[in-house]
Amino acid sequence: MKALTSLLTALALSSPAMAEVTKPKLIVAISIDQFSTDLFNEYRTQFTGGLKRLQQGAVFANGFQSHAATETCPGHATILTGARPSRTGIIANNWVDYRAPRAEKEVYCVEDEADPSGSPDKPVISVSHLRVPTLGDRMKAANPASRVVAVSGKDRAAVMMGGKAADQIIWWNASKFATFAGRTLPASVQPISDALTDKLTTGLPAPALSSFCQGKADPVAIPPGKTVGDVPTALKADDKAGMRTRAELDQATLDIATQLADDYGLGRGPAPDLLAVSLSVMDYVGHKFGTEGPEMCAQVQALDQALDGFFRHLDAYGVPYVAVLTADHGGHDVSERNRARGMPDDLRVTADIGLNALNRGMGYAAKPVFRVEAPKTDTIESNLYLDPAIKGKKRTALIAKAKAWLSSKSAIAAVFTRAKLLATPVPATSPDSWTLAERAAASVDRERSGDLIVLLKPRITPIRDGSSTSVATHGSPWDYDRRVPILFWTAGIKGFEQPNAIETVDIMPTLAALIGLPVPQTDIDGHCRDLDPGAGSTCSGD
């Protein structure tokens, strides 16, 4: 019998129903960007490929990105660190840092703003803002023979899952796959990148719709002049934004992941390896078309089949591996479709919830003193920063005045000061019962968070109309954005479903336990989760 630190431990050898399996030589961590539990449940009966396989393992449908800042960078940072944003320092996709050594004070979560060759529009990609180690970093520290590879359709997703010590981190940069400055793309990967670039250059035909997805076609008008929910159209040549919504991008991401697994011999070396993959297309589809139309249906079904091929490739290695799949956040459908389907309170934010309106209301219309975390936006949500040149009693009074002004708006659920949230303990209770203050406290950082943190009410979309590329979004503290599936699978696992809530920060310590890697509980926020519902053997007394 294998040692109890092996995957057999995790899958409870003491249970007579279990077959003997071996300790995993490869961890495969997959994030599907914007894959909410709502979407997972909606399509569960339709899965026939890779997602069907994962449903046969340990299913935690009520996984939570427990924090309020439900964005790509913070969410991905939780998955393989075991830490919430308040510990990782990744509080948002962007924040304002008045100390940044450049004229532009907006900071991107995976940039090196101190590099003079970069800017907010063209950042120099870096891991420097992540304050804690990833699982891959811990594996490399324990045994340098471990190989760690991360691939994604987004730089921030690949970087946050890969960490500082990864052997390879690759992402799609809107026109080709890329890696850090000063490094080159592996020769074996270049043809995959070139092939997708060629498709971008020439365009692509409309994606085929299954009969099930055709039944979801129902055009929805989004003023001024935009329609979603119709039959998908062809991709025009050189449409970079459109390419991000095509299943071909996810397929290329998986093709690169399998190529790198071949190149590095993942799972076939002397130490356990890690392959991290973040699939980005679902997020772009959700933003551009919403979550409930034929566009998303086609994407979910294509992804299910792409994952099937991916897992079959890994099966052929003949080595034991464990796969976990989750998401960085959920998402919300377009307000217009929700209202047509019986949700009259599903609204878009109005101009009175705007940065310009706030600065006018505070008496600073000519020279604004408040800024928001995301550049080039007027909508107030999440972090709000006051110019540090305003000090003392004047600063205190202005923050209090702005808090009162914001709190009077009908679309705003809560406004917290940074000081209030820093003093709010994050509870040890189930994340589905946390207060708004506790959810926001899990996202707050003393240095990076705003002076005020603003949370919109449920079903208030912080996009005013259909004039921008995105018509739907995420980022709220509500469960449609916080709740994501967490699925574990390995050959021989005794499948079960746990309906109670867990957190994405529980993934890393669970995976670490499977490979016998000790992680001090004081270093993380998550807890190991047993993958056998009866024997309780994964976590060895955690």
Steps between C-alpha positions, in 0.01 A plus 500: 500500500628846420596742776222689670642827377408393149188574306368175639495680830293771340259254350466284814660161450316388811176515305434158343332666203827672398745363249871540577652796318835665532623835619449764230808589301319787332259765625282657230332818625243651263315828534214589268469876509145610602373142541240558769323227691185629330644413157638169626158397631319625189705283265575196717262272313655602168861406576633205301876561507757630745250672726300179523814319614562758772143461625583138580754608761470714812251776422482812715240699309489767769857616478554864586735774398411625843627856463309797354752584226379236253735582214745296295826587674385464861305185419785325325734596782288307752496170311860384543612712795236401754476867592234769466572841342559658842804270528611473135489878449313448173194708586376569145604486137615860537557742783635851554844550652595865537855388586549334162822633340326634189242759403221243459396374842273216388667165565420171328511197728770320298717788388830643611409867516860586589618387156526818291420312180148420623175692540141419601419443132813289436603351834819306558362173634635393837417282802629761742168606655413149627602492866469128570632182336291287269477123523755482220738726693468273804553188289815645344632605841441151638655329198654699210440197277127584494395667174239777503327629186212749462308592183202732448316726262576783747832613641360564850350153520817320393721708729280461808475124460864451401672707768859616530691175448313349203704342223269644234215753496326575168196708406313639199572871460217576253701418189731212598611289794773664705710469813703733720724765346845362432373147449402325180206277423605132478556389143249217543229749600565755225300313230193493727530873557556567130197293403272701728652826377426388144137436594482846652646652184261325262188476716289198591158367400211521743511232770258215443208480741359176631123466498506557876687828457280606208210485743666777703506746210278793598626847401519757781540870424744701711473872427651676323498268202649175628342154483609178671348155510469455124670225301880557521667653196836451329817653640624782281866523406724663764221520758715458812214551743286253306773235500495500881138378484578207273544140615812481283688703763420251776592213271836658420560560872439130569716403201788700647442344841522149355804592291680632807396191696668296226808722489559503875398140552249610761408222736792288386782645708635430849273756671134599464428763234236768453318603183277807549258597223258793496246507219386855430241488223197452724576830673518693175180337376327594825614860476412546134177298476386417853475158657161370385503509122607267218848654503572365849328170421732441204802589714409264784446208264823569308695519825354171622630327186837677507557384858413146398784497249734661751435236765534219248843633410600497867356148541737378230801585717407209723591694815272575795371855497241698690295772333317784670273744318355822635453866402635840594149646539148467368299742289168669444286505187401817313244710685263520203460122472460463875225762509321327214515179704335629813767700684382862488766614751783394267627842393798680356680761704408861423716808458444614859721208613799645321841635584428832332177537696680424826776752440240763412303416812812541712574840343793386284351500150786702350778301664377150597646355818337155500607220269372147440704181475436433133647746250282664238172454684251730668303235688555473873533145626748351741815704575478879511818702563540852636797711390771465769573872473185555706602435860396522862155609611412607148568148374298339777208734438506449123503120532204520739315735265559273201388196700174676589447616141550148365288338770206716395491344152232238452725269295769473769477226762790601725796734530791410727814685594825311462562543873164340581576196286853458635343477845237246386612141562434251223291225660570129517136426418362378168555764228135496395408661833748788502385859532586758234763646730661158543502435126659838440750447784625185324598726209656794683869590514650779710720632217300428185132533585309823459404747770141391438371166375162526325268203445204519265168334579416159351422493130634851437729476197780760511482548121262776395398384154598303192746754364807314627635158406385352831128490572515270804757450773594372846693645793219524754482353854187301409485125467445495124855638479647321803368147452703265277530122461801315643545157344772244580561190288756224482485145369331280758341777700180414681270772371283705731337841523535729799226767500647708782711807428878493478747757367740508207779561754438140612629366168871557558528331842295207370732453203805541723369224727456268202871522419616503861616862491475665845352852505487687833142596578622840616614575144160461337128566538373173354465155649557155356178324393459124518422342166349187647165571669536217747861434595620860534853408400623771264604756754682291760351680795496854354 
